[in-house]
Amino acid sequence: TTTETTTTETTTETTTTETTTETTTTETTTETTTTETTTETTTTETTT
């Protein structure tokens, strides 16, 4: 009686490469302040 045993080995290698890209953004904030001045003039004329 001859018994033959065959075993197959499978090796899987996984290589992962990580690339990180960082972007710096510059924020520009422009604030506009407007001042409104309203001048009311009341003139009273008295004629005598």
N, CA, C and O atoms as a GROMACS GRO file, in nm:
protein
  192
    1THR      N    1   0.087  -0.119   0.000
    1THR     CA    2   0.000   0.000   0.000
    1THR      C    3   0.090   0.123   0.000
    1THR      O    4   0.176   0.137   0.086
    2THR      N    5   0.069   0.209  -0.095
    2THR     CA    6   0.148   0.333  -0.102
    2THR      C    7   0.053   0.450  -0.080
    2THR      O    8  -0.047   0.463  -0.150
    3THR      N    9   0.086   0.532   0.016
    3THR     CA   10   0.006   0.651   0.041
    3THR      C   11   0.092   0.773   0.012
    3THR      O   12   0.198   0.792   0.072
    4GLU      N   13   0.047   0.856  -0.083
    4GLU     CA   14   0.120   0.977  -0.116
    4GLU      C   15   0.042   1.097  -0.067
    4GLU      O   16  -0.079   1.109  -0.089
    5THR      N   17   0.112   1.184  -0.002
    5THR     CA   18   0.048   1.305   0.046
    5THR      C   19   0.118   1.425  -0.018
    5THR      O   20   0.239   1.442  -0.006
    6THR      N   21   0.042   1.506  -0.086
    6THR     CA   22   0.099   1.627  -0.148
    6THR      C   23   0.042   1.748  -0.076
    6THR      O   24  -0.080   1.761  -0.062
    7THR      N   25   0.129   1.834  -0.031
    7THR     CA   26   0.082   1.957   0.032
    7THR      C   27   0.130   2.077  -0.049
    7THR      O   28   0.247   2.085  -0.088
    8THR      N   29   0.042   2.167  -0.072
    8THR     CA   30   0.075   2.288  -0.146
    8THR      C   31   0.068   2.406  -0.050
    8THR      O   32  -0.034   2.428   0.016
    9GLU      N   33   0.175   2.481  -0.043
    9GLU     CA   34   0.176   2.598   0.043
    9GLU      C   35   0.168   2.723  -0.044
    9GLU      O   36   0.239   2.737  -0.143
   10THR      N   37   0.081   2.813  -0.004
   10THR     CA   38   0.066   2.940  -0.076
   10THR      C   39   0.102   3.052   0.020
   10THR      O   40   0.047   3.062   0.130
   11THR      N   41   0.194   3.136  -0.023
   11THR     CA   42   0.233   3.251   0.059
   11THR      C   43   0.188   3.378  -0.013
   11THR      O   44   0.222   3.401  -0.129
   12THR      N   45   0.113   3.458   0.057
   12THR     CA   46   0.068   3.584   0.000
   12THR      C   47   0.131   3.698   0.080
   12THR      O   48   0.115   3.707   0.201
   13GLU      N   49   0.202   3.784   0.009
   13GLU     CA   50   0.263   3.900   0.074
   13GLU      C   51   0.191   4.025   0.027
   13GLU      O   52   0.166   4.044  -0.092
   14THR      N   53   0.159   4.110   0.122
   14THR     CA   54   0.091   4.234   0.089
   14THR      C   55   0.179   4.351   0.133
   14THR      O   56   0.217   4.361   0.250
   15THR      N   57   0.209   4.436   0.040
   15THR     CA   58   0.286   4.556   0.072
   15THR      C   59   0.195   4.676   0.051
   15THR      O   60   0.136   4.693  -0.055
   16THR      N   61   0.184   4.759   0.152
   16THR     CA   62   0.102   4.878   0.137
   16THR      C   63   0.191   5.001   0.153
   16THR      O   64   0.273   5.011   0.244
   17THR      N   65   0.173   5.093   0.063
   17THR     CA   66   0.246   5.218   0.066
   17THR      C   67   0.147   5.330   0.094
   17THR      O   68   0.048   5.345   0.022
   18GLU      N   69   0.172   5.406   0.199
   18GLU     CA   70   0.084   5.517   0.231
   18GLU      C   71   0.153   5.648   0.196
   18GLU      O   72   0.267   5.672   0.233
   19THR      N   73   0.081   5.731   0.124
   19THR     CA   74   0.131   5.864   0.091
   19THR      C   75   0.038   5.966   0.154
   19THR      O   76  -0.082   5.964   0.131
   20THR      N   77   0.095   6.054   0.232
   20THR     CA   78   0.015   6.159   0.294
   20THR      C   79   0.056   6.293   0.235
   20THR      O   80   0.173   6.332   0.239
   21THR      N   81  -0.041   6.362   0.181
   21THR     CA   82  -0.017   6.495   0.126
   21THR      C   83  -0.093   6.594   0.211
   21THR      O   84  -0.215   6.586   0.224
   22GLU      N   85  -0.021   6.688   0.268
   22GLU     CA   86  -0.086   6.789   0.350
   22GLU      C   87  -0.083   6.922   0.274
   22GLU      O   88   0.020   6.962   0.220
   23THR      N   89  -0.196   6.987   0.271
   23THR     CA   90  -0.207   7.115   0.204
   23THR      C   91  -0.242   7.220   0.308
   23THR      O   92  -0.339   7.207   0.383
   24THR      N   93  -0.163   7.324   0.312
   24THR     CA   94  -0.193   7.434   0.403
   24THR      C   95  -0.258   7.545   0.322
   24THR      O   96  -0.204   7.590   0.221
   25THR      N   97  -0.374   7.589   0.368
   25THR     CA   98  -0.443   7.696   0.299
   25THR      C   99  -0.441   7.821   0.385
   25THR      O  100  -0.457   7.816   0.507
   26THR      N  101  -0.421   7.931   0.319
   26THR     CA  102  -0.419   8.060   0.386
   26THR      C  103  -0.554   8.127   0.366
   26THR      O  104  -0.599   8.144   0.253
   27GLU      N  105  -0.617   8.163   0.476
   27GLU     CA  106  -0.746   8.229   0.469
   27GLU      C  107  -0.728   8.379   0.489
   27GLU      O  108  -0.660   8.423   0.582
   28THR      N  109  -0.788   8.453   0.403
   28THR     CA  110  -0.785   8.598   0.414
   28THR      C  111  -0.926   8.646   0.447
   28THR      O  112  -1.020   8.620   0.373
   29THR      N  113  -0.937   8.713   0.556
   29THR     CA  114  -1.066   8.767   0.596
   29THR      C  115  -1.061   8.919   0.583
   29THR      O  116  -0.973   8.984   0.639
   30THR      N  117  -1.154   8.971   0.509
   30THR     CA  118  -1.163   9.115   0.492
   30THR      C  119  -1.290   9.164   0.559
   30THR      O  120  -1.400   9.122   0.523
   31GLU      N  121  -1.273   9.251   0.655
   31GLU     CA  122  -1.389   9.308   0.722
   31GLU      C  123  -1.403   9.453   0.681
   31GLU      O  124  -1.306   9.529   0.681
   32THR      N  125  -1.524   9.490   0.647
   32THR     CA  126  -1.551   9.627   0.607
   32THR      C  127  -1.649   9.687   0.706
   32THR      O  128  -1.759   9.636   0.726
   33THR      N  129  -1.607   9.795   0.766
   33THR     CA  130  -1.696   9.866   0.858
   33THR      C  131  -1.736   9.997   0.792
   33THR      O  132  -1.651  10.076   0.752
   34THR      N  133  -1.864  10.019   0.780
   34THR     CA  134  -1.910  10.145   0.725
   34THR      C  135  -1.982  10.223   0.833
   34THR      O  136  -2.067  10.171   0.905
   35THR      N  137  -1.945  10.348   0.841
   35THR     CA  138  -2.011  10.436   0.938
   35THR      C  139  -2.092  10.538   0.860
   35THR      O  140  -2.040  10.609   0.774
   36GLU      N  141  -2.217  10.544   0.892
   36GLU     CA  142  -2.303  10.643   0.828
   36GLU      C  143  -2.334  10.753   0.927
   36GLU      O  144  -2.374  10.729   1.041
   37THR      N  145  -2.314  10.874   0.880
   37THR     CA  146  -2.346  10.990   0.964
   37THR      C  147  -2.458  11.067   0.896
   37THR      O  148  -2.447  11.109   0.781
   38THR      N  149  -2.563  11.084   0.969
   38THR     CA  150  -2.675  11.163   0.917
   38THR      C  151  -2.685  11.291   0.998
   38THR      O  152  -2.696  11.289   1.121
   39THR      N  153  -2.680  11.401   0.928
   39THR     CA  154  -2.692  11.531   0.995
   39THR      C  155  -2.823  11.596   0.951
   39THR      O  156  -2.848  11.614   0.831
   40GLU      N  157  -2.905  11.630   1.047
   40GLU     CA  158  -3.029  11.698   1.017
   40GLU      C  159  -3.015  11.844   1.063
   40GLU      O  160  -2.974  11.872   1.176
   41THR      N  161  -3.050  11.932   0.975
   41THR     CA  162  -3.041  12.074   1.006
   41THR      C  163  -3.182  12.133   1.004
   41THR      O  164  -3.253  12.123   0.904
   42THR      N  165  -3.219  12.193   1.114
   42THR     CA  166  -3.348  12.261   1.119
   42THR      C  167  -3.320  12.410   1.128
   42THR      O  168  -3.251  12.456   1.219
   43THR      N  169  -3.374  12.482   1.035
   43THR     CA  170  -3.355  12.628   1.041
   43THR      C  171  -3.489  12.693   1.068
   43THR      O  172  -3.590  12.660   1.006
   44THR      N  173  -3.487  12.784   1.160
   44THR     CA  174  -3.607  12.860   1.191
   44THR      C  175  -3.580  13.005   1.154
   44THR      O  176  -3.486  13.068   1.203
   45GLU      N  177  -3.665  13.055   1.066
   45GLU     CA  178  -3.648  13.195   1.027
   45GLU      C  179  -3.758  13.277   1.094
   45GLU      O  180  -3.876  13.245   1.088
   46THR      N  181  -3.713  13.382   1.156
   46THR     CA  182  -3.810  13.474   1.217
   46THR      C  183  -3.795  13.608   1.148
   46THR      O  184  -3.688  13.669   1.148
   47THR      N  185  -3.904  13.653   1.089
   47THR     CA  186  -3.902  13.783   1.023
   47THR      C  187  -3.988  13.879   1.104
   47THR      O  188  -4.105  13.853   1.131
   48THR      N  189  -3.926  13.988   1.140
   48THR     CA  190  -4.002  14.090   1.213
   48THR      C  191  -4.000  14.219   1.136
   48THR      O  192  -4.059  14.318   1.180
   0.00000   0.00000   0.00000
